[in-house]
C-alpha cells in the first residue's frame, strides 16, 4: 500500500465576513488534516475584484486563528497565481486536452 500524504486547503473568499458555515467546514477540514498528519494550505480566493478587499483578507486570517486553526506556510492569494493558471490553461488547450467555450451565459442557462 502506498503511503499517501494528506494536503488540504482552506479557501475563503475575502469578500465579507466569514459565517458559521465557513467555521464548520474549516474546522472539519482542519481536524481531518491534522489527525492524519497532513499539510493545510490557506489559499484566499481573491479573484472577485469587485468585492474582494484587503481588510477581508486580514479578517479571514484573524477569524481562522480565533477558531484555533493554523496552516502551513504563508497564505496565498489566488490572484497571484493567475499567470501560472493561464499558462496551464493555454497548455491544455494547445495539446487538445481542453477547448475554449464560446457559450454565452444565456446559452448555458438554456442547456
N, CA, C and O of each residue as an XYZ file, in Angstrom:
444
protein
N       0.844     -1.186      0.000
C       0.000      0.000      0.000
C       0.886      1.244      0.000
O       1.880      1.299      0.724
N       0.534      2.226     -0.796
C       1.295      3.458     -0.903
C       0.967      4.380      0.258
O      -0.193      4.504      0.653
N       1.988      5.024      0.804
C       1.784      5.999      1.861
C       1.393      7.327      1.215
O       2.232      7.996      0.613
N       0.143      7.701      1.336
C      -0.367      8.924      0.730
C      -0.419     10.004      1.803
O      -1.033      9.817      2.854
N       0.224     11.128      1.534
C       0.156     12.219      2.494
C      -1.032     13.119      2.140
O      -1.359     13.324      0.971
N      -1.653     13.639      3.177
C      -2.836     14.477      3.014
C      -2.410     15.933      2.864
O      -1.626     16.450      3.660
N      -2.934     16.579      1.839
C      -2.779     18.027      1.679
C      -4.186     18.569      1.484
O      -4.881     18.205      0.535
N      -4.595     19.444      2.398
C      -5.925     20.054      2.321
C      -5.756     21.554      2.200
O      -4.676     22.094      2.437
N      -6.839     22.219      1.828
C      -6.762     23.665      1.733
C      -8.019     24.311      2.281
O      -9.123     23.773      2.196
N      -7.807     25.471      2.839
C      -8.897     26.352      3.228
C      -8.911     27.438      2.162
O      -7.866     28.002      1.836
N     -10.081     27.734      1.621
C     -10.136     28.696      0.520
C     -11.272     29.696      0.700
O     -12.220     29.713     -0.085
N     -11.175     30.535      1.742
C     -12.220     31.549      1.889
C     -12.110     32.621      0.813
O     -11.019     32.931      0.334
N     -13.252     33.178      0.443
C     -13.275     34.329     -0.468
C     -13.319     35.580      0.395
O     -14.276     35.764      1.148
N     -12.323     36.440      0.311
C     -12.300     37.645      1.152
C     -13.208     38.743      0.612
O     -12.758     39.816      0.210
N     -14.504     38.435      0.618
C     -15.498     39.374      0.090
C     -16.443     39.861      1.170
O     -17.387     40.595      0.881
N     -16.207     39.468      2.396
C     -17.054     39.843      3.521
C     -16.698     38.979      4.710
O     -15.715     38.239      4.681
N     -17.492     39.076      5.743
C     -17.230     38.312      6.960
C     -17.477     36.825      6.743
O     -18.346     36.425      5.968
N     -16.688     36.018      7.449
C     -16.938     34.578      7.439
C     -18.226     34.310      8.208
O     -18.605     35.094      9.079
N     -18.896     33.214      7.893
C     -20.125     32.871      8.601
C     -19.987     31.490      9.221
O     -18.959     30.833      9.054
N     -21.004     31.049      9.928
C     -20.948     29.795     10.679
C     -20.689     28.590      9.771
O     -20.047     27.627     10.190
N     -21.177     28.638      8.550
C     -20.906     27.548      7.605
C     -19.430     27.452      7.268
O     -18.881     26.356      7.150
N     -18.781     28.618      7.109
C     -17.340     28.622      6.902
C     -16.648     27.987      8.098
O     -15.792     27.116      7.947
N     -17.030     28.436      9.291
C     -16.375     27.936     10.508
C     -16.482     26.420     10.592
O     -15.494     25.744     10.880
N     -17.652     25.889     10.345
C     -17.846     24.445     10.427
C     -16.992     23.705      9.402
O     -16.295     22.751      9.747
N     -17.044     24.136      8.158
C     -16.272     23.426      7.130
C     -14.772     23.566      7.357
O     -14.021     22.621      7.114
N     -14.327     24.728      7.819
C     -12.899     24.920      8.072
C     -12.442     24.072      9.257
O     -11.356     23.494      9.221
N     -13.267     23.991     10.313
C     -12.905     23.161     11.467
C     -12.865     21.683     11.103
O     -11.981     20.956     11.558
N     -13.810     21.233     10.291
C     -13.798     19.837      9.850
C     -12.563     19.529      9.005
O     -11.917     18.498      9.192
N     -12.244     20.416      8.090
C     -11.056     20.233      7.251
C      -9.797     20.231      8.096
O      -8.908     19.403      7.897
N      -9.721     21.157      9.037
C      -8.566     21.256      9.925
C      -8.391     19.952     10.718
O      -7.298     19.387     10.761
N      -9.479     19.484     11.343
C      -9.401     18.256     12.137
C      -9.009     17.049     11.302
O      -8.153     16.262     11.704
N      -9.631     16.902     10.147
C      -9.327     15.784      9.248
C      -7.852     15.782      8.876
O      -7.185     14.749      8.935
N      -7.356     16.943      8.495
C      -5.974     17.063      8.015
C      -4.972     16.823      9.138
O      -4.015     16.066      8.972
N      -5.188     17.460     10.267
C      -4.237     17.332     11.372
C      -4.241     15.917     11.958
O      -3.188     15.421     12.359
N      -5.395     15.263     12.014
C      -5.462     13.875     12.512
C      -4.595     12.950     11.678
O      -4.071     11.958     12.186
N      -4.445     13.264     10.430
C      -3.698     12.414      9.508
C      -2.271     12.913      9.269
O      -1.565     12.410      8.395
N      -1.861     13.906     10.056
C      -0.510     14.434      9.916
C      -0.286     15.166      8.614
O       0.840     15.242      8.122
N      -1.352     15.706      8.054
C      -1.260     16.341      6.749
C      -0.890     17.802      6.790
O      -0.718     18.401      7.852
N      -0.775     18.348      5.612
C      -0.431     19.757      5.415
C      -1.710     20.524      5.095
O      -2.551     20.055      4.329
N      -1.848     21.707      5.690
C      -3.025     22.543      5.464
C      -2.585     23.864      4.852
O      -1.766     24.582      5.425
N      -3.130     24.177      3.695
C      -2.770     25.374      2.936
C      -3.915     26.381      3.039
O      -5.086     26.014      2.945
N      -3.569     27.640      3.229
C      -4.564     28.713      3.201
C      -4.411     29.453      1.880
O      -3.410     30.124      1.631
N      -5.440     29.310      1.037
C      -5.458     29.958     -0.275
C      -6.694     30.842     -0.331
O      -7.820     30.346     -0.382
N      -6.485     32.128     -0.321
C      -7.588     33.085     -0.317
C      -8.035     33.363     -1.740
O      -7.240     33.779     -2.582
N      -9.314     33.129     -2.000
C      -9.892     33.254     -3.343
C     -10.280     34.710     -3.603
O     -11.455     35.071     -3.536
N      -9.291     35.528     -3.897
C      -9.490     36.971     -4.043
C      -9.698     37.410     -5.487
O      -9.406     38.556     -5.827
N     -10.188     36.540     -6.325
C     -10.313     36.872     -7.747
C     -11.596     37.632     -8.097
O     -11.763     38.067     -9.237
N     -12.488     37.793     -7.143
C     -13.676     38.617     -7.346
C     -13.255     40.068     -7.099
O     -13.407     40.592     -5.995
N     -12.728     40.702     -8.136
C     -12.105     42.018     -7.973
C     -13.084     43.103     -7.532
O     -12.672     44.116     -6.967
N     -14.352     42.902     -7.783
C     -15.334     43.913     -7.385
C     -15.643     43.862     -5.890
O     -15.999     44.880     -5.296
N     -15.508     42.674     -5.275
C     -15.890     42.546     -3.868
C     -14.747     42.206     -2.916
O     -14.845     42.494     -1.723
N     -13.673     41.606     -3.406
C     -12.559     41.235     -2.539
C     -11.842     42.497     -2.047
O     -11.669     43.462     -2.791
N     -11.434     42.464     -0.784
C     -10.764     43.622     -0.205
C      -9.697     43.166      0.789
O      -9.874     42.157      1.471
N      -8.590     43.909      0.871
C      -7.511     43.536      1.784
C      -7.962     43.396      3.236
O      -7.471     42.527      3.957
N      -8.892     44.246      3.666
C      -9.352     44.135      5.057
C     -10.082     42.811      5.303
O     -10.065     42.293      6.420
N     -10.718     42.266      4.268
C     -11.382     40.970      4.416
C     -10.357     39.834      4.470
O     -10.593     38.818      5.124
N      -9.226     40.002      3.787
C      -8.142     39.016      3.865
C      -7.647     38.946      5.301
O      -7.526     37.861      5.872
N      -7.365     40.092      5.876
C      -6.876     40.152      7.262
C      -7.920     39.599      8.228
O      -7.574     38.878      9.164
N      -9.187     39.928      8.013
C     -10.245     39.453      8.909
C     -10.401     37.933      8.827
O     -10.611     37.273      9.844
N     -10.299     37.382      7.616
C     -10.415     35.923      7.454
C      -9.295     35.218      8.205
O      -9.536     34.206      8.863
N      -8.080     35.734      8.117
C      -6.962     35.133      8.840
C      -7.178     35.238     10.343
O      -6.929     34.278     11.072
N      -7.639     36.394     10.817
C      -7.924     36.584     12.236
C      -8.994     35.592     12.713
O      -8.852     34.967     13.764
N     -10.072     35.460     11.918
C     -11.161     34.553     12.298
C     -10.673     33.110     12.392
O     -11.033     32.396     13.329
N      -9.860     32.675     11.433
C      -9.332     31.310     11.466
C      -8.464     31.099     12.699
O      -8.568     30.072     13.369
N      -7.607     32.071     12.998
C      -6.765     31.971     14.190
C      -7.621     31.947     15.454
O      -7.314     31.211     16.392
N      -8.686     32.739     15.488
C      -9.590     32.762     16.636
C     -10.235     31.395     16.854
O     -10.462     30.978     17.990
N     -10.527     30.704     15.752
C     -11.095     29.356     15.831
C     -10.059     28.307     16.251
O     -10.410     27.154     16.499
N      -8.790     28.705     16.331
C      -7.737     27.774     16.702
C      -7.151     27.040     15.510
O      -6.473     26.026     15.673
N      -7.406     27.544     14.324
C      -6.928     26.904     13.097
C      -5.614     27.553     12.675
O      -5.506     28.774     12.564
N      -4.625     26.703     12.444
C      -3.374     27.190     11.883
C      -3.164     26.492     10.546
O      -3.833     25.504     10.243
N      -2.243     27.003      9.754
C      -1.984     26.447      8.433
C      -0.478     26.411      8.218
O       0.296     27.024      8.954
N      -0.100     25.690      7.208
C       1.312     25.501      6.911
C       1.741     26.452      5.796
O       1.089     26.535      4.755
N       2.828     27.158      6.019
C       3.333     28.081      5.014
C       2.584     29.397      5.031
O       1.641     29.596      5.796
N       3.027     30.275      4.177
C       2.402     31.594      4.061
C       1.071     31.476      3.326
O       0.940     30.669      2.406
N       0.075     32.282      3.729
C      -1.181     32.304      2.975
C      -0.909     32.721      1.531
O      -0.016     33.525      1.261
N      -1.690     32.162      0.612
C      -1.521     32.506     -0.807
C      -2.790     33.177     -1.317
O      -3.905     32.772     -0.987
N      -2.599     34.188     -2.108
C      -3.718     34.838     -2.786
C      -3.858     34.201     -4.162
O      -2.885     34.112     -4.910
N      -5.056     33.764     -4.493
C      -5.278     33.121     -5.783
C      -4.920     34.065     -6.934
O      -4.463     33.616     -7.985
N      -5.126     35.368     -6.738
C      -4.816     36.327     -7.802
C      -3.336     36.315     -8.163
O      -2.980     36.659     -9.290
N      -2.469     35.928     -7.235
C      -1.035     35.849     -7.515
C      -0.700     34.696     -8.463
O       0.376     34.667     -9.060
N      -1.618     33.761     -8.594
C      -1.389     32.584     -9.429
C      -2.003     32.706    -10.817
O      -1.889     31.773    -11.612
N      -2.645     33.816    -11.134
C      -3.336     33.934    -12.421
C      -2.430     33.689    -13.619
O      -2.851     32.995    -14.545
N      -1.202     34.221    -13.655
C      -0.331     33.916    -14.809
C      -0.022     32.413    -14.918
O      -0.018     31.856    -16.015
N       0.231     31.775    -13.792
C       0.505     30.334    -13.775
C      -0.711     29.532    -14.259
O      -0.571     28.576    -15.022
N      -1.890     29.930    -13.810
C      -3.118     29.245    -14.226
C      -3.412     29.479    -15.709
O      -3.858     28.565    -16.403
N      -3.170     30.682    -16.191
C      -3.378     30.982    -17.612
C      -2.447     30.142    -18.475
O      -2.852     29.645    -19.526
N      -1.202     29.982    -18.038
C      -0.248     29.154    -18.775
C      -0.708     27.698    -18.807
O      -0.621     27.042    -19.845
N      -1.192     27.194    -17.682
C      -1.686     25.813    -17.637
C      -2.882     25.636    -18.568
O      -2.972     24.632    -19.274
N      -3.801     26.601    -18.574
C      -4.976     26.521    -19.446
C      -4.558     26.559    -20.916
O      -5.088     25.808    -21.735
N      -3.618     27.422    -21.243
C      -3.119     27.513    -22.618
C      -2.477     26.201    -23.049
O      -2.691     25.732    -24.167
N      -1.696     25.619    -22.160
C      -1.039     24.342    -22.460
C      -2.072     23.249    -22.706
O      -1.941     22.476    -23.655
N      -3.096     23.177    -21.862
C      -4.149     22.175    -22.050
C      -4.868     22.371    -23.378
O      -5.153     21.405    -24.084
N      -5.158     23.615    -23.712
C      -5.850     23.904    -24.970
C      -4.964     23.559    -26.176
O      -5.419     22.950    -27.144
N      -3.704     23.957    -26.095
C      -2.772     23.713    -27.198
C      -2.548     22.222    -27.447
O      -2.343     21.805    -28.587
N      -2.588     21.414    -26.370
C      -2.351     19.974    -26.518
C      -3.641     19.192    -26.772
O      -3.622     17.962    -26.820
N      -4.758     19.902    -26.935
C      -6.017     19.239    -27.246
C      -6.729     18.632    -26.055
O      -7.650     17.833    -26.229
N      -6.320     18.997    -24.842
C      -6.952     18.455    -23.645
C      -8.027     19.379    -23.075
O      -8.663     19.050    -22.073
N      -8.228     20.523    -23.704
C      -9.269     21.471    -23.307
C      -9.592     22.341    -24.511
O      -8.832     22.385    -25.478
N     -10.704     23.019    -24.447
C     -11.066     23.938    -25.517
C     -11.793     25.131    -24.913
O     -12.407     25.033    -23.850
N     -11.713     26.236    -25.597
C     -12.368     27.451    -25.131
C     -13.871     27.330    -25.376
O     -14.301     26.936    -26.460
N     -14.644     27.663    -24.389
C     -16.097     27.654    -24.521
C     -16.541     29.021    -25.038
O     -16.155     30.051    -24.486
N     -17.338     29.030    -26.080
C     -17.818     30.293    -26.639
C     -19.287     30.534    -26.305
O     -19.925     31.424    -26.866
N     -19.818     29.720    -25.373
C     -21.218     29.864    -24.971
C     -21.414     31.139    -24.158
O     -20.552     31.527    -23.370
N     -22.552     31.777    -24.360
C     -22.921     32.907    -23.523
C     -23.581     32.354    -22.257
O     -23.916     31.171    -22.194
N     -23.761     33.196    -21.269
C     -24.465     32.752    -20.051
C     -25.881     32.322    -20.390
O     -26.407     31.374    -19.807
N     -26.499     33.029    -21.342
C     -27.845     32.649    -21.788
C     -27.865     31.270    -22.412
O     -28.783     30.487    -22.169
N     -26.844     30.966    -23.225
C     -26.733     29.625    -23.814
C     -26.664     28.567    -22.719
O     -27.346     27.544    -22.790
N     -25.843     28.816    -21.714
C     -25.663     27.841    -20.644
C     -26.945     27.659    -19.830
O     -27.294     26.540    -19.453
N     -27.642     28.764    -19.562
C     -28.925     28.658    -18.826
C     -29.927     27.828    -19.624
O     -30.690     27.049    -19.052
N     -29.921     27.998    -20.946
C     -30.865     27.270    -21.793
C     -30.576     25.779    -21.800
O     -31.478     24.969    -22.010
N     -29.324     25.416    -21.570
C     -28.971     23.988    -21.538
C     -29.553     23.334    -20.321
O     -29.367     22.135    -20.116
